[in-house]
Amino acid sequence: MILGVSFDTIEENRRFVEKCDFNFRLLCDTNRSMGLAYGATDPGETGNARRVGVLVGPDGRIKDWQPKVVAKDYPAQILEKI
């Protein structure tokens, strides 16, 4: 399953997915805990988001981490890789 994660609200993510015509869902990480855990933001509320790509295996371990991705292209790229 391919998911994106955003620090925005459910409504903001819904509009963004529709605008960009994503073929995957966005999870809301409004407290940035997942972003911090996966290196997608700096600590603090003003930490900038980074568009990183993370492939997590069924065992919960990180299998691949990309420091910069284009959100719309990443799902196809990672599917080719696996």
C-alpha positions as a Python dict, from the first residue, in 0.01 Angstrom:
ca = {
    (1, 'M'): (0, 0, 0),
    (2, 'I'): (135, 342, -90),
    (3, 'L'): (55, 630, 142),
    (4, 'G'): (174, 986, 173),
    (5, 'V'): (205, 1174, 498),
    (6, 'S'): (135, 1544, 542),
    (7, 'F'): (136, 1783, 837),
    (8, 'D'): (-189, 1935, 711),
    (9, 'T'): (-545, 1869, 824),
    (10, 'I'): (-780, 1614, 670),
    (11, 'E'): (-962, 1883, 471),
    (12, 'E'): (-639, 2043, 346),
    (13, 'N'): (-508, 1702, 239),
    (14, 'R'): (-834, 1617, 60),
    (15, 'R'): (-815, 1936, -145),
    (16, 'F'): (-444, 1884, -219),
    (17, 'V'): (-498, 1524, -338),
    (18, 'E'): (-781, 1638, -566),
    (19, 'K'): (-577, 1930, -702),
    (20, 'C'): (-271, 1715, -775),
    (21, 'D'): (-470, 1408, -885),
    (22, 'F'): (-267, 1174, -662),
    (23, 'N'): (-338, 802, -692),
    (24, 'F'): (-261, 745, -323),
    (25, 'R'): (-393, 864, 12),
    (26, 'L'): (-238, 1118, 244),
    (27, 'L'): (-224, 1053, 616),
    (28, 'C'): (-242, 1349, 855),
    (29, 'D'): (53, 1394, 1089),
    (30, 'T'): (-53, 1725, 1240),
    (31, 'N'): (171, 1680, 1546),
    (32, 'R'): (469, 1590, 1321),
    (33, 'S'): (558, 1278, 1521),
    (34, 'M'): (584, 1052, 1216),
    (35, 'G'): (772, 1321, 1024),
    (36, 'L'): (1029, 1342, 1301),
    (37, 'A'): (1062, 965, 1326),
    (38, 'Y'): (1131, 928, 953),
    (39, 'G'): (1353, 1233, 910),
    (40, 'A'): (1097, 1432, 715),
    (41, 'T'): (1112, 1744, 933),
    (42, 'D'): (1324, 1929, 1183),
    (43, 'P'): (1219, 1939, 1550),
    (44, 'G'): (980, 2215, 1659),
    (45, 'E'): (655, 2348, 1523),
    (46, 'T'): (829, 2560, 1263),
    (47, 'G'): (1042, 2274, 1129),
    (48, 'N'): (1026, 2263, 753),
    (49, 'A'): (879, 1956, 589),
    (50, 'R'): (1101, 1759, 354),
    (51, 'R'): (967, 1543, 72),
    (52, 'V'): (1142, 1223, 162),
    (53, 'G'): (1054, 876, 37),
    (54, 'V'): (1041, 588, 283),
    (55, 'L'): (974, 224, 203),
    (56, 'V'): (866, 34, 513),
    (57, 'G'): (861, -345, 494),
    (58, 'P'): (595, -575, 640),
    (59, 'D'): (823, -620, 941),
    (60, 'G'): (807, -246, 1014),
    (61, 'R'): (1171, -185, 922),
    (62, 'I'): (1283, 81, 678),
    (63, 'K'): (1387, -87, 354),
    (64, 'D'): (1466, 229, 154),
    (65, 'W'): (1496, 599, 238),
    (66, 'Q'): (1525, 870, -27),
    (67, 'P'): (1623, 1221, 88),
    (68, 'K'): (1424, 1401, -182),
    (69, 'V'): (1133, 1282, -396),
    (70, 'V'): (862, 1425, -619),
    (71, 'A'): (541, 1314, -448),
    (72, 'K'): (349, 1244, -766),
    (73, 'D'): (632, 1034, -918),
    (74, 'Y'): (758, 846, -614),
    (75, 'P'): (493, 569, -599),
    (76, 'A'): (573, 448, -952),
    (77, 'Q'): (947, 480, -890),
    (78, 'I'): (941, 274, -571),
    (79, 'L'): (713, 10, -726),
    (80, 'E'): (968, -35, -1006),
    (81, 'K'): (1241, -72, -746),
    (82, 'I'): (1065, -343, -546),
}
